[in-house]
Amino acid sequence: MTTLELLQAYWWLLIAVLGAALVFLLFVQGGQSMLYCGATTEQRQLMVNSLGRKWEFTFTTLVVFGGAFFASFPLFYSTSFGGAYWLWMLILFSFVLQAVSYEFRRKRGNIYGTRVYDSFLLFNGLAGCVLLGVAVGMFFFGGAFTVVKTNILDPGAPVISQWADSHGLEAIACWKNLLLGFAVFFLARTMASLYFINNIAGDDALTTRMRRNALINGLIFAVLFVAFLVVLLLADGYRQSGGAIVEESNLYLHNLLNMWWLAVILLLGVVAALYGIFRSAFDKKWRAGIWYAGFGVAGVVAVLFCIAGYAGTAYLPSTVDAASSLTIANSSSSEFTLKTMSWVSLSVPFVLAYIWYVWRKMNATPLTEKELSEESHQY
């Protein structure tokens, strides 16, 4: 491997880790989608305040995820974010509504009432999860775009990437992408249930309902994810070979078998996630399911990113021109840029340590109705 190839592999691994962290943190969106699922006014306020302590983590991780792509694989950034902009604008719009809601939901002088902002949170909970799943689905099932790098020399229209007139709406209409999108949605609801069990104390009725929700949503997620995995492993894909991009049957199955350690991580992740879900559902005293399921889910998501990009795989296939498909080799920054940014990436462990420290401080005492009444700030 050359230095450039090592740097490209390193940065794709960082992308995989950030993607895994983002999917784990989507429990915030999952919790928002359950605010009116049988909750009383007091329970709803408990849930919002519990999520309000963590929503910035998800928002920040999404921004860092996009920033990492911009730094390391700018051609993907310009192609996907600049071309499929209806998809990405809907995602960003839903997250802007989330930020506005947490800021103004209980602010003095709020003329709209909490229900308007709760509806924004519900929209972000549903649309944010499903559309992010659709965006990740494009890593496997592609988009309608072409890439002509020589266009950069055209003074009249120096645009490298051209997307279909639908500009990302076709991705939302793809049933394979939607299958992953709804799997992510029910996963987020499952993780939210486990988070509430861990973070809220003193309300036995709420905890009991969340244990039931974890089981129901977990089973729906498991069915959808298995269906997606079957579709994925049987799907054809594109791989860079000898300077050309060629189609290969069962590409992702071959990647998983050839990189057997990823298959092991995938299996362990699935087992850990199921253990966290089912034990939380049936063990009335256990509250640590969020961590077992969380680490398991993160491992599974990281594996999906790895098989999407490693071994010369086209991580953004073009459905209209195979030669335009993006790989980590043909879409990365220069060796100098990757090397320089790699020094910056060394700060990531310190950032993660800080997040862990803040999380521990916030969760030192489970949230209760009494504590909620004593807090000066409520979301």
FENFENUR-V803324 format. One record per residue. N is the residue number from 0. RES is the residue in one letter. PHI is phi in whole degrees, -180 to 180 (none if undefined). PSI is psi in whole degrees, -180 to 180 (none if undefined). D_LAST is the distance of its C-alpha to the last C-alpha in Angstrom with 2 decimals. Layout:
n: <N N>
res: <RES RES>
phi: <PHI PHI>
psi: <PSI PSI>
d_last: <D_LAST D_LAST>
//
This chain:
n: <0 1 2 3 4 5 6 7 8 9 10 11 12 13 14 15 16 17 18 19 20 21 22 23 24 25 26 27 28 29 30 31 32 33 34 35 36 37 38 39 40 41 42 43 44 45 46 47 48 49 50 51 52 53 54 55 56 57 58 59 60 61 62 63 64 65 66 67 68 69 70 71 72 73 74 75 76 77 78 79 80 81 82 83 84 85 86 87 88 89 90 91 92 93 94 95 96 97 98 99 100 101 102 103 104 105 106 107 108 109 110 111 112 113 114 115 116 117 118 119 120 121 122 123 124 125 126 127 128 129 130 131 132 133 134 135 136 137 138 139 140 141 142 143 144 145 146 147 148 149 150 151 152 153 154 155 156 157 158 159 160 161 162 163 164 165 166 167 168 169 170 171 172 173 174 175 176 177 178 179 180 181 182 183 184 185 186 187 188 189 190 191 192 193 194 195 196 197 198 199 200 201 202 203 204 205 206 207 208 209 210 211 212 213 214 215 216 217 218 219 220 221 222 223 224 225 226 227 228 229 230 231 232 233 234 235 236 237 238 239 240 241 242 243 244 245 246 247 248 249 250 251 252 253 254 255 256 257 258 259 260 261 262 263 264 265 266 267 268 269 270 271 272 273 274 275 276 277 278 279 280 281 282 283 284 285 286 287 288 289 290 291 292 293 294 295 296 297 298 299 300 301 302 303 304 305 306 307 308 309 310 311 312 313 314 315 316 317 318 319 320 321 322 323 324 325 326 327 328 329 330 331 332 333 334 335 336 337 338 339 340 341 342 343 344 345 346 347 348 349 350 351 352 353 354 355 356 357 358 359 360 361 362 363 364 365 366 367 368 369 370 371 372 373 374 375 376 377 378>
res: <M T T L E L L Q A Y W W L L I A V L G A A L V F L L F V Q G G Q S M L Y C G A T T E Q R Q L M V N S L G R K W E F T F T T L V V F G G A F F A S F P L F Y S T S F G G A Y W L W M L I L F S F V L Q A V S Y E F R R K R G N I Y G T R V Y D S F L L F N G L A G C V L L G V A V G M F F F G G A F T V V K T N I L D P G A P V I S Q W A D S H G L E A I A C W K N L L L G F A V F F L A R T M A S L Y F I N N I A G D D A L T T R M R R N A L I N G L I F A V L F V A F L V V L L L A D G Y R Q S G G A I V E E S N L Y L H N L L N M W W L A V I L L L G V V A A L Y G I F R S A F D K K W R A G I W Y A G F G V A G V V A V L F C I A G Y A G T A Y L P S T V D A A S S L T I A N S S S S E F T L K T M S W V S L S V P F V L A Y I W Y V W R K M N A T P L T E K E L S E E S H Q Y>
phi: <none -79 -61 -62 -65 -64 -66 -63 -65 -63 -71 -68 -64 -62 -59 -63 -66 -65 -63 -65 -63 -64 -64 -60 -74 -68 -60 -62 -64 -61 -66 -63 -73 -111 -64 -113 -92 81 -85 -76 -61 -66 -65 -63 -68 -61 -64 -65 -67 -65 -71 -62 -74 -124 -62 -66 -61 -65 -61 -66 -64 -62 -66 -65 -58 -66 -65 -65 -64 -62 -75 -100 -132 -63 -68 -65 -58 -71 -74 -80 -67 -84 -102 -88 -73 -65 -63 -70 -67 -64 -63 -65 -61 -65 -75 -65 -60 -62 -61 -62 -65 -67 -78 -114 -54 -116 -72 -61 90 -66 -85 -93 84 -73 -66 -63 -72 -64 -66 -64 -65 -63 -62 -63 -63 -85 -66 -59 -71 -64 -72 -65 -63 -63 -62 -69 -60 -64 -62 -107 -106 82 -145 -92 -143 -130 -128 -130 -65 -68 -62 -63 -88 -84 -66 -79 -150 -79 -113 -73 -105 -124 -107 -61 -59 -73 48 101 -67 -65 -68 -69 -83 -79 -65 -68 -65 -66 -60 -69 -59 -75 -63 -64 -61 -73 -64 -61 -68 -64 -65 -64 -61 -65 -66 -63 -58 -78 -103 -112 -127 90 -120 -64 -65 -66 -63 -62 -66 -69 -65 -68 -63 -61 -70 -65 -67 -64 -67 -63 -60 -60 -64 -66 -69 -63 -62 -64 -63 -63 -60 -66 -70 -95 -80 -85 -148 -123 -133 -80 -143 61 85 -120 -105 -121 -81 -139 -71 51 -57 -73 -66 -63 -60 -68 -75 -72 -102 -61 -65 -69 -63 -65 -63 -60 -64 -63 -64 -63 -62 -62 -65 -65 -62 -62 -71 -73 -67 -63 -71 -112 -97 -70 -107 -91 -125 -97 -61 -59 -80 -65 -66 -63 -67 -65 -63 -60 -64 -64 -64 -61 -63 -61 -66 -65 -74 -80 -121 -80 62 74 -71 -77 -82 -137 -70 -94 -84 -117 -154 -57 -66 -86 -59 -97 -122 -68 -79 -95 -123 -85 -72 -70 -59 -62 -64 -62 -67 -63 -68 -64 -64 -65 -65 -65 -80 -57 -58 -69 -65 -63 -64 -65 -60 -62 -63 -63 -58 -62 -66 -66 -99 -58 -126 -58 -72 -131 -65 -65 -63 -62 -69 -93 -75 -77 -114 -126 -81>
psi: <136 169 -41 -43 -38 -42 -39 -43 -40 -45 -32 -34 -41 -41 -42 -42 -43 -40 -40 -43 -40 -45 -39 -45 -7 0 -25 -48 -40 -41 -38 -32 -9 13 -30 23 69 9 142 172 -42 -43 -38 -41 -37 -45 -44 -43 -35 -45 -33 -24 -14 -9 -31 -29 -45 -47 -45 -41 -38 -43 -43 -38 -47 -39 -38 -39 -41 -40 -39 -36 70 -27 -35 -44 -48 -34 -52 -55 -36 -22 -50 51 -22 -40 -50 -34 -38 -41 -49 -38 -42 -36 -31 -43 -37 -48 -43 -40 -46 -28 -39 -4 -46 17 141 135 6 109 -11 -20 165 -25 -35 -46 -31 -36 -35 -42 -39 -42 -46 -37 -39 -59 -40 -45 -50 -45 -34 -38 -39 -43 -41 -35 -30 -23 -25 -40 -1 -178 166 84 162 152 122 98 -27 -14 -20 -21 -6 109 -22 -35 76 60 117 -46 138 129 159 160 -22 -19 51 -16 -29 -29 -37 -29 -9 121 -29 -42 -41 -33 -45 -39 -46 -27 -43 -40 -49 -27 -45 -39 -37 -47 -35 -41 -44 -36 -44 -40 -40 -32 -22 131 158 -6 91 -36 -43 -43 -42 -43 -37 -34 -39 -41 -38 -40 -48 -51 -33 -41 -42 -44 -44 -42 -47 -40 -41 -41 -43 -42 -40 -47 -43 -47 -20 -5 153 158 -174 139 144 124 119 36 -5 159 119 153 144 130 143 41 -46 -29 -43 -41 -42 -36 -38 -35 72 -27 -29 -37 -38 -45 -41 -46 -46 -39 -43 -44 -46 -42 -46 -38 -47 -39 -52 -37 -37 -35 -33 -19 104 -12 -6 133 3 14 -30 -33 -42 -49 -38 -49 -35 -46 -43 -41 -43 -44 -42 -39 -43 -40 -39 -45 -15 -25 -27 169 33 12 140 110 -11 86 146 129 -6 -18 100 -34 -19 -6 144 134 169 -19 -42 1 4 167 176 164 -40 -46 -46 -40 -43 -45 -25 -36 -39 -38 -17 -15 -11 -46 -35 -38 -44 -39 -39 -44 -44 -41 -47 -43 -46 -41 -40 -35 12 -37 125 146 135 167 -35 -47 -38 -40 -22 -12 138 -28 126 141 none>
d_last: <51.08 51.00 48.50 46.79 46.48 45.02 42.41 41.55 41.21 39.08 36.63 36.45 35.62 32.70 31.56 31.86 29.82 26.99 27.15 27.08 24.01 22.20 23.17 22.05 18.54 18.29 17.13 13.58 15.05 16.97 14.12 12.54 16.06 16.17 13.34 16.19 18.92 19.84 16.56 16.24 13.39 12.74 13.19 10.90 7.93 9.52 9.89 6.50 5.54 9.08 9.02 6.26 8.94 11.55 10.96 12.75 15.68 16.42 16.22 18.37 20.78 21.37 22.26 24.49 26.10 27.10 28.23 30.37 32.04 32.75 34.38 36.37 37.13 36.96 39.09 36.50 33.81 35.99 37.24 34.10 31.40 33.97 35.73 33.37 30.93 29.94 28.57 26.74 25.48 23.95 22.23 20.97 19.97 17.77 16.03 15.69 14.03 11.50 10.86 10.78 8.33 5.49 6.96 7.73 6.13 5.70 7.99 11.30 13.98 12.23 15.53 14.71 12.55 9.79 12.69 13.59 10.48 10.72 14.30 13.54 11.75 14.85 17.13 15.96 16.26 19.79 21.17 19.78 21.45 24.60 25.32 24.89 27.30 29.61 29.57 30.55 33.14 34.84 35.72 38.12 39.07 39.15 38.78 41.22 41.93 44.88 45.21 48.19 47.93 51.03 49.18 47.79 51.29 51.26 50.68 50.07 47.28 46.28 43.82 44.21 42.09 42.42 40.22 41.20 40.44 37.63 35.70 33.74 33.57 36.49 34.41 31.95 35.05 36.50 36.30 36.49 33.40 31.58 32.75 30.97 27.90 27.51 28.39 25.45 23.18 24.41 24.36 20.64 20.13 22.51 20.83 17.41 19.28 20.84 17.64 16.14 19.58 19.47 16.00 15.51 18.31 19.76 19.17 22.49 22.12 19.01 20.79 23.97 22.49 20.96 24.41 25.95 23.57 24.39 28.04 27.99 25.93 27.81 31.12 30.27 29.17 32.39 34.56 33.03 33.20 36.78 37.72 36.28 38.06 41.32 41.06 40.31 43.14 45.59 44.59 46.72 45.48 46.83 48.01 49.57 53.17 55.97 54.23 53.48 50.61 51.97 50.68 50.67 50.40 47.89 46.71 43.50 45.46 47.99 45.36 43.94 47.45 48.65 45.66 45.90 43.52 40.71 41.81 41.62 38.05 37.14 38.76 37.18 33.72 34.24 35.54 32.65 30.07 32.01 32.48 28.77 28.09 31.05 31.01 27.36 28.37 31.42 30.97 28.90 28.56 27.75 24.27 25.22 25.59 22.81 25.05 28.29 26.98 24.97 28.06 30.22 28.22 28.10 31.87 32.56 30.62 32.41 35.69 35.08 34.54 37.67 39.92 38.69 39.81 42.40 46.15 46.46 44.24 42.96 39.17 38.87 41.97 43.21 44.15 46.60 48.22 48.31 49.52 46.30 44.18 42.15 42.78 41.56 45.07 45.32 41.78 41.07 41.18 44.32 45.31 44.75 41.16 40.32 42.00 40.23 36.79 37.68 37.84 34.33 33.18 34.42 31.25 29.25 29.93 28.63 25.38 25.06 25.92 23.21 20.57 22.08 22.03 18.35 17.60 19.99 18.50 14.96 16.73 19.34 18.17 16.77 13.54 14.71 13.91 15.68 13.75 10.42 12.21 13.40 10.40 10.19 6.72 3.77 0.00>
//
